[in-house]
Amino acid sequence: MAAAKFVIMQGNTGKYRFNLLATNGQVVATSEAYETKRAALAGVESVRKIAASAPLVDETPSAEPTGVTAVKKAAGKAAVTKAAGKTAVKKAAGKATDKKATDKKSGAKKSGGKKSVK
């Protein structure tokens, strides 16, 4: 597996940016735009120096989505986002299933969206 790395690039505007790539090649962070390559390199060095000792400050609301377990809380924001998304999908699927069951019980038929012409 490849090591994480910083990649510097120059955009269409002539300004420089860097990305921090994870070991799987995914972009973990993107820098601001720098006027010079030298400034972008200094930005990389700054991140290298301070990132390991930087504290995490969580400014998100304290209320958690319903159904999130302590394990998912410990796993971080990505797990919470995934859990919330799955819950929303399950709720939406449940509503669709409930609607079909109600339609069957009442004998209601869905219209094909076509109007009959007389």
The first five atom37 places (N, CA, C, CB, O) and aatype in JSON, in Angstrom:
{
  "aatype": [12, 0, 0, 0, 11, 13, 19, 9, 12, 5, 7, 2, 16, 7, 11, 18, 1, 13, 2, 10, 10, 0, 16, 2, 7, 5, 19, 19, 0, 16, 15, 6, 0, 18, 6, 16, 11, 1, 0, 0, 10, 0, 7, 19, 6, 15, 19, 1, 11, 9, 0, 0, 15, 0, 14, 10, 19, 3, 6, 16, 14, 15, 0, 6, 14, 16, 7, 19, 16, 0, 19, 11, 11, 0, 0, 7, 11, 0, 0, 19, 16, 11, 0, 0, 7, 11, 16, 0, 19, 11, 11, 0, 0, 7, 11, 0, 16, 3, 11, 11, 0, 16, 3, 11, 11, 15, 7, 0, 11, 11, 15, 7, 7, 11, 11, 15, 19, 11],
  "atom_mask": [
    [1, 1, 1, 1, 1],
    [1, 1, 1, 1, 1],
    [1, 1, 1, 1, 1],
    [1, 1, 1, 1, 1],
    [1, 1, 1, 1, 1],
    [1, 1, 1, 1, 1],
    [1, 1, 1, 1, 1],
    [1, 1, 1, 1, 1],
    [1, 1, 1, 1, 1],
    [1, 1, 1, 1, 1],
    [1, 1, 1, 0, 1],
    [1, 1, 1, 1, 1],
    [1, 1, 1, 1, 1],
    [1, 1, 1, 0, 1],
    [1, 1, 1, 1, 1],
    [1, 1, 1, 1, 1],
    [1, 1, 1, 1, 1],
    [1, 1, 1, 1, 1],
    [1, 1, 1, 1, 1],
    [1, 1, 1, 1, 1],
    [1, 1, 1, 1, 1],
    [1, 1, 1, 1, 1],
    [1, 1, 1, 1, 1],
    [1, 1, 1, 1, 1],
    [1, 1, 1, 0, 1],
    [1, 1, 1, 1, 1],
    [1, 1, 1, 1, 1],
    [1, 1, 1, 1, 1],
    [1, 1, 1, 1, 1],
    [1, 1, 1, 1, 1],
    [1, 1, 1, 1, 1],
    [1, 1, 1, 1, 1],
    [1, 1, 1, 1, 1],
    [1, 1, 1, 1, 1],
    [1, 1, 1, 1, 1],
    [1, 1, 1, 1, 1],
    [1, 1, 1, 1, 1],
    [1, 1, 1, 1, 1],
    [1, 1, 1, 1, 1],
    [1, 1, 1, 1, 1],
    [1, 1, 1, 1, 1],
    [1, 1, 1, 1, 1],
    [1, 1, 1, 0, 1],
    [1, 1, 1, 1, 1],
    [1, 1, 1, 1, 1],
    [1, 1, 1, 1, 1],
    [1, 1, 1, 1, 1],
    [1, 1, 1, 1, 1],
    [1, 1, 1, 1, 1],
    [1, 1, 1, 1, 1],
    [1, 1, 1, 1, 1],
    [1, 1, 1, 1, 1],
    [1, 1, 1, 1, 1],
    [1, 1, 1, 1, 1],
    [1, 1, 1, 1, 1],
    [1, 1, 1, 1, 1],
    [1, 1, 1, 1, 1],
    [1, 1, 1, 1, 1],
    [1, 1, 1, 1, 1],
    [1, 1, 1, 1, 1],
    [1, 1, 1, 1, 1],
    [1, 1, 1, 1, 1],
    [1, 1, 1, 1, 1],
    [1, 1, 1, 1, 1],
    [1, 1, 1, 1, 1],
    [1, 1, 1, 1, 1],
    [1, 1, 1, 0, 1],
    [1, 1, 1, 1, 1],
    [1, 1, 1, 1, 1],
    [1, 1, 1, 1, 1],
    [1, 1, 1, 1, 1],
    [1, 1, 1, 1, 1],
    [1, 1, 1, 1, 1],
    [1, 1, 1, 1, 1],
    [1, 1, 1, 1, 1],
    [1, 1, 1, 0, 1],
    [1, 1, 1, 1, 1],
    [1, 1, 1, 1, 1],
    [1, 1, 1, 1, 1],
    [1, 1, 1, 1, 1],
    [1, 1, 1, 1, 1],
    [1, 1, 1, 1, 1],
    [1, 1, 1, 1, 1],
    [1, 1, 1, 1, 1],
    [1, 1, 1, 0, 1],
    [1, 1, 1, 1, 1],
    [1, 1, 1, 1, 1],
    [1, 1, 1, 1, 1],
    [1, 1, 1, 1, 1],
    [1, 1, 1, 1, 1],
    [1, 1, 1, 1, 1],
    [1, 1, 1, 1, 1],
    [1, 1, 1, 1, 1],
    [1, 1, 1, 0, 1],
    [1, 1, 1, 1, 1],
    [1, 1, 1, 1, 1],
    [1, 1, 1, 1, 1],
    [1, 1, 1, 1, 1],
    [1, 1, 1, 1, 1],
    [1, 1, 1, 1, 1],
    [1, 1, 1, 1, 1],
    [1, 1, 1, 1, 1],
    [1, 1, 1, 1, 1],
    [1, 1, 1, 1, 1],
    [1, 1, 1, 1, 1],
    [1, 1, 1, 1, 1],
    [1, 1, 1, 0, 1],
    [1, 1, 1, 1, 1],
    [1, 1, 1, 1, 1],
    [1, 1, 1, 1, 1],
    [1, 1, 1, 1, 1],
    [1, 1, 1, 0, 1],
    [1, 1, 1, 0, 1],
    [1, 1, 1, 1, 1],
    [1, 1, 1, 1, 1],
    [1, 1, 1, 1, 1],
    [1, 1, 1, 1, 1],
    [1, 1, 1, 1, 1]
  ],
  "atom_positions": [
    [[0.85, -1.18, 0.0], [0.0, 0.0, 0.0], [0.9, 1.25, 0.0], [-0.97, -0.01, 1.23], [1.89, 1.31, 0.72]],
    [[0.54, 2.21, -0.8], [1.32, 3.45, -0.92], [1.15, 4.29, 0.34], [0.88, 4.25, -2.17], [0.15, 4.18, 1.05]],
    [[2.14, 5.12, 0.6], [2.09, 6.01, 1.75], [1.22, 7.23, 1.44], [3.51, 6.46, 2.16], [1.03, 7.58, 0.27]],
    [[0.7, 7.86, 2.47], [-0.02, 9.12, 2.29], [0.96, 10.13, 1.71], [-0.64, 9.64, 3.65], [2.17, 10.02, 1.91]],
    [[0.43, 11.13, 0.99], [1.35, 12.1, 0.38], [0.66, 13.43, 0.13], [1.91, 11.56, -0.94], [-0.57, 13.52, 0.06]],
    [[1.48, 14.46, 0.01], [1.03, 15.8, -0.39], [1.29, 15.93, -1.89], [1.78, 16.93, 0.44], [2.34, 15.52, -2.38]],
    [[0.32, 16.5, -2.6], [0.48, 16.73, -4.04], [0.23, 18.21, -4.3], [-0.5, 15.82, -4.87], [-0.82, 18.74, -3.96]],
    [[1.21, 18.87, -4.91], [1.08, 20.3, -5.25], [0.71, 20.4, -6.72], [2.41, 21.09, -4.94], [1.24, 19.69, -7.57]],
    [[-0.22, 21.3, -7.01], [-0.63, 21.52, -8.4], [-0.85, 23.0, -8.65], [-1.92, 20.72, -8.72], [-1.06, 23.78, -7.71]],
    [[-0.8, 23.38, -9.9], [-1.06, 24.76, -10.31], [-2.35, 24.78, -11.1], [0.13, 25.35, -11.14], [-2.51, 24.03, -12.06]],
    [[-3.28, 25.65, -10.69], [-4.58, 25.73, -11.35], [-4.59, 26.64, -12.56], [0.0, 0.0, 0.0], [-3.57, 27.22, -12.93]],
    [[-5.78, 26.75, -13.17], [-5.95, 27.6, -14.36], [-5.64, 29.06, -14.09], [-7.37, 27.47, -14.88], [-5.26, 29.8, -15.0]],
    [[-5.81, 29.48, -12.84], [-5.57, 30.89, -12.49], [-4.09, 31.18, -12.25], [-6.37, 31.25, -11.25], [-3.7, 32.33, -12.05]],
    [[-3.27, 30.12, -12.27], [-1.84, 30.3, -12.02], [-1.48, 30.15, -10.55], [0.0, 0.0, 0.0], [-0.31, 30.18, -10.19]],
    [[-2.49, 29.99, -9.69], [-2.24, 29.84, -8.25], [-1.98, 28.37, -7.93], [-3.43, 30.38, -7.42], [-2.37, 27.47, -8.68]],
    [[-1.33, 28.15, -6.8], [-0.93, 26.82, -6.37], [-1.8, 26.34, -5.21], [0.55, 26.8, -5.98], [-2.21, 27.13, -4.37]],
    [[-2.06, 25.04, -5.18], [-2.78, 24.4, -4.08], [-2.08, 23.08, -3.8], [-4.3, 24.19, -4.43], [-1.31, 22.57, -4.61]],
    [[-2.36, 22.53, -2.62], [-1.91, 21.16, -2.37], [-3.06, 20.35, -1.81], [-0.7, 21.14, -1.4], [-3.95, 20.86, -1.13]],
    [[-3.02, 19.06, -2.13], [-3.95, 18.09, -1.57], [-3.15, 17.14, -0.7], [-4.73, 17.31, -2.69], [-2.0, 16.83, -1.0]],
    [[-3.77, 16.7, 0.37], [-3.21, 15.62, 1.18], [-3.99, 14.38, 0.79], [-3.29, 15.92, 2.74], [-5.21, 14.33, 0.95]],
    [[-3.28, 13.38, 0.27], [-3.91, 12.14, -0.16], [-3.67, 11.04, 0.87], [-3.39, 11.71, -1.54], [-2.56, 10.9, 1.38]],
    [[-4.71, 10.27, 1.17], [-4.6, 9.13, 2.07], [-3.87, 8.0, 1.35], [-6.01, 8.65, 2.56], [-3.56, 8.11, 0.17]],
    [[-3.6, 6.93, 2.07], [-2.88, 5.8, 1.48], [-3.65, 5.15, 0.34], [-2.58, 4.77, 2.55], [-3.05, 4.49, -0.51]],
    [[-4.99, 5.33, 0.32], [-5.79, 4.75, -0.76], [-5.97, 5.72, -1.93], [-7.15, 4.34, -0.23], [-6.69, 5.41, -2.88]],
    [[-5.32, 6.89, -1.87], [-5.37, 7.86, -2.95], [-6.5, 8.87, -2.85], [0.0, 0.0, 0.0], [-6.6, 9.79, -3.67]],
    [[-7.36, 8.73, -1.85], [-8.47, 9.66, -1.67], [-7.96, 10.98, -1.09], [-9.55, 9.05, -0.74], [-7.05, 11.0, -0.26]],
    [[-8.56, 12.11, -1.54], [-8.17, 13.43, -1.03], [-8.72, 13.57, 0.38], [-8.7, 14.58, -1.96], [-9.93, 13.44, 0.61]],
    [[-7.84, 13.84, 1.33], [-8.21, 14.03, 2.72], [-8.38, 15.52, 3.02], [-7.16, 13.41, 3.66], [-9.27, 15.91, 3.78]],
    [[-7.54, 16.34, 2.42], [-7.59, 17.78, 2.65], [-7.09, 18.51, 1.42], [-6.75, 18.18, 3.89], [-6.25, 18.01, 0.68]],
    [[-7.64, 19.71, 1.22], [-7.22, 20.59, 0.12], [-6.87, 21.94, 0.72], [-8.34, 20.73, -0.97], [-7.59, 22.44, 1.59]],
    [[-5.79, 22.52, 0.27], [-5.33, 23.79, 0.83], [-6.06, 24.97, 0.21], [-3.83, 23.95, 0.64], [-6.84, 24.83, -0.73]],
    [[-5.77, 26.13, 0.76], [-6.19, 27.37, 0.14], [-5.33, 27.6, -1.11], [-6.07, 28.58, 1.14], [-4.4, 26.83, -1.36]],
    [[-5.63, 28.61, -1.87], [-4.83, 28.95, -3.05], [-3.66, 29.83, -2.62], [-5.69, 29.67, -4.14], [-3.83, 30.76, -1.84]],
    [[-2.48, 29.51, -3.14], [-1.26, 30.28, -2.85], [-0.79, 30.96, -4.12], [-0.15, 29.37, -2.27], [-0.94, 30.42, -5.21]],
    [[-0.22, 32.15, -3.98], [0.28, 32.91, -5.13], [1.51, 32.28, -5.75], [0.59, 34.33, -4.71], [1.72, 32.37, -6.96]],
    [[2.34, 31.65, -4.91], [3.59, 31.08, -5.41], [3.73, 29.62, -4.97], [4.79, 31.89, -4.92], [3.1, 29.19, -4.0]],
    [[4.55, 28.9, -5.7], [4.83, 27.51, -5.33], [5.55, 27.47, -3.99], [5.68, 26.82, -6.42], [5.3, 26.58, -3.18]],
    [[6.44, 28.42, -3.78], [7.18, 28.48, -2.51], [6.21, 28.61, -1.33], [8.18, 29.67, -2.52], [6.41, 27.97, -0.3]],
    [[5.17, 29.43, -1.49], [4.18, 29.6, -0.42], [3.39, 28.3, -0.19], [3.22, 30.76, -0.76], [3.08, 27.96, 0.95]],
    [[3.07, 27.59, -1.27], [2.37, 26.31, -1.15], [3.23, 25.29, -0.42], [1.97, 25.78, -2.54], [2.74, 24.55, 0.44]],
    [[4.52, 25.26, -0.75], [5.44, 24.35, -0.05], [5.54, 24.7, 1.43], [6.83, 24.42, -0.7], [5.62, 23.81, 2.28]],
    [[5.54, 25.98, 1.74], [5.55, 26.42, 3.15], [4.27, 25.97, 3.85], [5.72, 27.96, 3.25], [4.3, 25.61, 5.02]],
    [[3.14, 25.99, 3.12], [1.87, 25.51, 3.68], [1.93, 24.03, 4.01], [0.0, 0.0, 0.0], [1.45, 23.61, 5.05]],
    [[2.53, 23.25, 3.12], [2.7, 21.81, 3.37], [3.53, 21.6, 4.63], [3.38, 21.12, 2.16], [3.16, 20.81, 5.5]],
    [[4.63, 22.31, 4.74], [5.5, 22.16, 5.92], [4.78, 22.57, 7.2], [6.79, 23.0, 5.76], [4.96, 21.95, 8.25]],
    [[3.96, 23.59, 7.12], [3.19, 24.03, 8.28], [2.23, 22.94, 8.73], [2.42, 25.33, 7.95], [2.12, 22.66, 9.93]],
    [[1.53, 22.32, 7.78], [0.6, 21.23, 8.12], [1.37, 20.07, 8.73], [-0.19, 20.77, 6.88], [0.91, 19.47, 9.7]],
    [[2.51, 19.73, 8.16], [3.32, 18.63, 8.7], [3.71, 18.88, 10.15], [4.58, 18.42, 7.85], [3.7, 17.96, 10.97]],
    [[4.07, 20.11, 10.47], [4.51, 20.45, 11.83], [3.39, 20.42, 12.85], [5.16, 21.81, 11.83], [3.55, 19.9, 13.95]],
    [[2.24, 20.98, 12.49], [1.2, 21.18, 13.51], [0.1, 20.12, 13.54], [0.58, 22.5, 13.3], [-0.6, 20.02, 14.55]],
    [[-0.09, 19.35, 12.49], [-1.24, 18.45, 12.42], [-1.23, 17.37, 13.5], [-1.29, 17.8, 11.07], [-2.27, 17.1, 14.1]],
    [[-0.1, 16.76, 13.75], [-0.04, 15.65, 14.7], [-0.41, 16.06, 16.12], [1.34, 15.04, 14.69], [-0.97, 15.26, 16.87]],
    [[-0.12, 17.3, 16.49], [-0.4, 17.73, 17.85], [-1.64, 18.63, 17.95], [0.8, 18.47, 18.41], [-1.96, 19.12, 19.03]],
    [[-2.32, 18.84, 16.84], [-3.49, 19.72, 16.85], [-4.66, 19.04, 17.57], [-3.91, 20.11, 15.4], [-4.98, 17.89, 17.27]],
    [[-5.3, 19.74, 18.51], [-6.44, 19.14, 19.21], [-7.67, 19.12, 18.3], [-6.75, 19.92, 20.5], [-7.77, 19.9, 17.35]],
    [[-8.59, 18.24, 18.59], [-9.86, 18.19, 17.87], [-10.87, 19.02, 18.65], [-10.35, 16.72, 17.67], [-11.11, 18.76, 19.83]],
    [[-11.46, 20.0, 18.0], [-12.5, 20.83, 18.61], [-13.79, 20.52, 17.87], [-12.14, 22.37, 18.55], [-13.93, 20.84, 16.69]],
    [[-14.75, 19.9, 18.57], [-16.02, 19.52, 17.97], [-17.04, 20.61, 18.24], [-16.51, 18.14, 18.52], [-17.48, 20.78, 19.38]],
    [[-17.42, 21.35, 17.19], [-18.39, 22.44, 17.34], [-19.76, 22.05, 16.79], [-17.89, 23.69, 16.64], [-20.6, 22.91, 16.53]],
    [[-19.98, 20.74, 16.6], [-21.27, 20.29, 16.11], [-22.29, 20.28, 17.25], [-21.15, 18.89, 15.46], [-21.9, 20.22, 18.41]],
    [[-23.59, 20.34, 16.93], [-24.6, 20.25, 17.98], [-24.46, 18.94, 18.74], [-26.02, 20.39, 17.39], [-24.03, 17.93, 18.17]],
    [[-24.83, 18.95, 20.01], [-24.65, 17.75, 20.84], [-25.7, 16.69, 20.57], [-24.68, 18.12, 22.29], [-25.48, 15.52, 20.91]],
    [[-26.83, 17.04, 19.98], [-27.88, 16.06, 19.72], [-27.43, 15.1, 18.62], [-29.2, 16.76, 19.31], [-26.95, 15.52, 17.57]],
    [[-27.57, 13.81, 18.88], [-27.2, 12.78, 17.92], [-28.45, 12.3, 17.19], [-26.49, 11.59, 18.63], [-29.55, 12.34, 17.74]],
    [[-28.28, 11.84, 15.94], [-29.43, 11.25, 15.24], [-29.93, 10.03, 16.0], [-29.04, 10.87, 13.8], [-29.15, 9.34, 16.66]],
    [[-31.21, 9.75, 15.92], [-31.81, 8.61, 16.6], [-31.18, 7.32, 16.12], [-33.32, 8.58, 16.39], [-30.96, 7.14, 14.92]],
    [[-30.89, 6.41, 17.07], [-30.39, 5.09, 16.71], [-28.88, 4.99, 16.57], [0.0, 0.0, 0.0], [-28.39, 3.92, 16.2]],
    [[-28.13, 6.03, 16.85], [-26.68, 5.96, 16.74], [-26.13, 5.32, 18.01], [-26.06, 7.37, 16.5], [-26.44, 5.76, 19.11]],
    [[-25.34, 4.29, 17.84], [-24.79, 3.58, 18.99], [-23.48, 4.2, 19.45], [-24.58, 2.1, 18.66], [-22.88, 5.01, 18.74]],
    [[-23.05, 3.81, 20.65], [-21.78, 4.33, 21.18], [-20.62, 3.94, 20.27], [-21.54, 3.79, 22.61], [-19.66, 4.7, 20.15]],
    [[-20.7, 2.79, 19.65], [-19.63, 2.35, 18.75], [-19.54, 3.27, 17.55], [-19.86, 0.89, 18.28], [-18.45, 3.66, 17.14]],
    [[-20.69, 3.64, 16.98], [-20.69, 4.54, 15.84], [-20.23, 5.92, 16.24], [-22.07, 4.61, 15.21], [-19.56, 6.6, 15.46]],
    [[-20.57, 6.36, 17.45], [-20.1, 7.67, 17.93], [-18.58, 7.67, 17.97], [-20.68, 7.98, 19.34], [-17.94, 8.64, 17.55]],
    [[-18.0, 6.58, 18.46], [-16.55, 6.5, 18.57], [-15.89, 6.43, 17.19], [-16.15, 5.29, 19.4], [-14.75, 6.86, 17.03]],
    [[-16.59, 5.89, 16.22], [-16.03, 5.74, 14.88], [-15.91, 7.06, 14.15], [-16.87, 4.79, 14.07], [-15.14, 7.17, 13.2]],
    [[-16.65, 8.08, 14.58], [-16.5, 9.41, 14.01], [-17.66, 9.84, 13.15], [0.0, 0.0, 0.0], [-18.67, 9.14, 13.0]],
    [[-17.5, 11.02, 12.59], [-18.56, 11.68, 11.84], [-19.0, 10.88, 10.63], [-18.1, 13.05, 11.41], [-20.19, 10.88, 10.29]],
    [[-18.09, 10.19, 9.95], [-18.46, 9.42, 8.77], [-19.47, 8.34, 9.12], [-17.22, 8.79, 8.12], [-20.41, 8.1, 8.37]],
    [[-19.27, 7.67, 10.27], [-20.2, 6.62, 10.68], [-21.56, 7.21, 11.0], [-19.65, 5.85, 11.88], [-22.59, 6.61, 10.68]],
    [[-21.57, 8.37, 11.63], [-22.84, 9.03, 11.96], [-23.57, 9.4, 10.68], [-22.6, 10.28, 12.83], [-24.78, 9.2, 10.57]],
    [[-22.84, 9.93, 9.71], [-23.46, 10.32, 8.44], [-24.03, 9.1, 7.73], [-22.44, 11.03, 7.55], [-25.14, 9.15, 7.21]],
    [[-23.28, 8.0, 7.7], [-23.77, 6.79, 7.06], [-24.99, 6.26, 7.78], [-22.67, 5.73, 7.01], [-25.97, 5.86, 7.15]],
    [[-24.93, 6.24, 9.11], [-26.06, 5.71, 9.89], [-27.3, 6.55, 9.65], [-25.73, 5.68, 11.39], [-28.39, 6.01, 9.49]],
    [[-27.14, 7.86, 9.63], [-28.29, 8.73, 9.4], [-28.86, 8.5, 8.01], [-27.9, 10.2, 9.58], [-30.08, 8.49, 7.84]],
    [[-28.01, 8.32, 7.02], [-28.46, 8.08, 5.66], [-29.21, 6.76, 5.55], [0.0, 0.0, 0.0], [-30.23, 6.69, 4.87]],
    [[-28.7, 5.71, 6.2], [-29.37, 4.41, 6.15], [-30.72, 4.48, 6.83], [-28.5, 3.33, 6.81], [-31.69, 3.9, 6.34]],
    [[-30.8, 5.2, 7.95], [-32.08, 5.34, 8.65], [-33.08, 6.04, 7.75], [-31.9, 6.12, 9.96], [-34.24, 5.62, 7.68]],
    [[-32.65, 7.09, 7.06], [-33.56, 7.83, 6.18], [-34.03, 6.94, 5.04], [-32.86, 9.09, 5.61], [-35.2, 6.99, 4.66]],
    [[-33.14, 6.11, 4.5], [-33.52, 5.22, 3.41], [-34.52, 4.18, 3.91], [-32.27, 4.52, 2.82], [-35.5, 3.89, 3.23]],
    [[-34.26, 3.62, 5.12], [-35.18, 2.63, 5.67], [-36.55, 3.24, 5.93], [-34.61, 2.04, 6.97], [-37.57, 2.61, 5.65]],
    [[-36.58, 4.46, 6.46], [-37.85, 5.12, 6.72], [-38.6, 5.35, 5.42], [-37.63, 6.45, 7.45], [-39.81, 5.11, 5.35]],
    [[-37.9, 5.81, 4.38], [-38.54, 6.06, 3.09], [-39.06, 4.75, 2.5], [-37.56, 6.74, 2.11], [-40.15, 4.71, 1.95]],
    [[-38.28, 3.68, 2.62], [-38.71, 2.38, 2.1], [-39.93, 1.89, 2.86], [-37.57, 1.34, 2.19], [-40.85, 1.33, 2.28]],
    [[-39.93, 2.11, 4.18], [-41.07, 1.71, 5.0], [-42.33, 2.45, 4.61], [0.0, 0.0, 0.0], [-43.41, 1.85, 4.57]],
    [[-42.22, 3.73, 4.33], [-43.39, 4.52, 3.91], [-43.93, 4.0, 2.6], [-43.02, 6.01, 3.78], [-45.15, 3.92, 2.41]],
    [[-43.05, 3.66, 1.67], [-43.5, 3.14, 0.38], [-44.21, 1.8, 0.58], [-42.31, 2.97, -0.59], [-45.24, 1.56, -0.04]],
    [[-43.67, 0.93, 1.44], [-44.28, -0.36, 1.72], [-45.63, -0.17, 2.4], [-43.36, -1.23, 2.6], [-46.59, -0.85, 2.06]],
    [[-45.71, 0.76, 3.37], [-46.97, 1.04, 4.06], [-48.01, 1.53, 3.08], [-46.76, 2.08, 5.18], [-49.18, 1.15, 3.18]],
    [[-47.62, 2.37, 2.13], [-48.56, 2.92, 1.15], [-49.11, 1.81, 0.27], [-47.89, 4.0, 0.3], [-50.31, 1.78, -0.02]],
    [[-48.24, 0.89, -0.17], [-48.71, -0.22, -1.01], [-49.7, -1.08, -0.24], [-47.52, -1.08, -1.49], [-50.72, -1.48, -0.79]],
    [[-49.4, -1.37, 1.03], [-50.29, -2.2, 1.83], [-51.63, -1.5, 2.01], [-49.66, -2.5, 3.2], [-52.67, -2.16, 1.94]],
    [[-51.64, -0.2, 2.24], [-52.87, 0.57, 2.41], [-53.67, 0.54, 1.11], [-52.57, 2.02, 2.82], [-54.89, 0.36, 1.14]],
    [[-52.99, 0.72, -0.03], [-53.67, 0.7, -1.32], [-54.33, -0.66, -1.58], [-52.68, 1.03, -2.45], [-55.45, -0.72, -2.09]],
    [[-53.63, -1.74, -1.22], [-54.18, -3.07, -1.44], [-55.42, -3.3, -0.57], [-53.12, -4.14, -1.15], [-56.42, -3.85, -1.03]],
    [[-55.35, -2.87, 0.7], [-56.46, -3.06, 1.62], [-57.69, -2.28, 1.17], [-56.06, -2.63, 3.02], [-58.81, -2.79, 1.27]],
    [[-57.49, -1.07, 0.69], [-58.62, -0.22, 0.32], [-59.13, -0.51, -1.09], [-58.23, 1.23, 0.42], [-60.19, -0.01, -1.48]],
    [[-58.39, -1.31, -1.83], [-58.8, -1.63, -3.19], [-58.49, -0.5, -4.16], [0.0, 0.0, 0.0], [-58.93, -0.53, -5.31]],
    [[-57.73, 0.5, -3.71], [-57.39, 1.63, -4.57], [-56.42, 1.19, -5.64], [-56.8, 2.8, -3.75], [-55.51, 0.4, -5.38]],
    [[-56.6, 1.69, -6.82], [-55.69, 1.39, -7.92], [-54.97, 2.66, -8.31], [-56.44, 0.79, -9.14], [-55.53, 3.76, -8.27]],
    [[-53.72, 2.49, -8.69], [-52.94, 3.65, -9.12], [-53.34, 4.03, -10.53], [-51.44, 3.37, -9.04], [-53.57, 3.16, -11.37]],
    [[-53.42, 5.31, -10.79], [-53.72, 5.8, -12.12], [-52.44, 5.79, -12.92], [-54.35, 7.24, -12.08], [-51.36, 6.08, -12.39]],
    [[-52.54, 5.45, -14.17], [-51.37, 5.44, -15.04], [-51.01, 6.83, -15.51], [0.0, 0.0, 0.0], [-50.08, 6.99, -16.3]],
    [[-51.73, 7.84, -15.05], [-51.41, 9.2, -15.41], [-52.08, 9.61, -16.73], [0.0, 0.0, 0.0], [-51.87, 10.72, -17.2]],
    [[-52.88, 8.7, -17.32], [-53.54, 9.02, -18.59], [-54.99, 9.37, -18.31], [-53.45, 7.83, -19.59], [-55.64, 8.74, -17.48]],
    [[-55.49, 10.36, -19.0], [-56.89, 10.74, -18.87], [-57.65, 10.09, -20.02], [-57.06, 12.31, -18.88], [-57.18, 10.02, -21.15]],
    [[-58.83, 9.62, -19.68], [-59.62, 9.02, -20.76], [-60.29, 10.11, -21.57], [-60.68, 8.04, -20.21], [-60.73, 11.12, -21.01]],
    [[-60.36, 9.92, -22.84], [-60.96, 10.91, -23.74], [-62.33, 10.4, -24.13], [-60.06, 11.16, -25.01], [-62.47, 9.26, -24.58]],
    [[-63.37, 11.24, -23.95], [-64.74, 10.82, -24.29], [-65.25, 11.53, -25.49], [-65.67, 11.06, -23.14], [-66.38, 11.3, -25.91]]
  ]
}
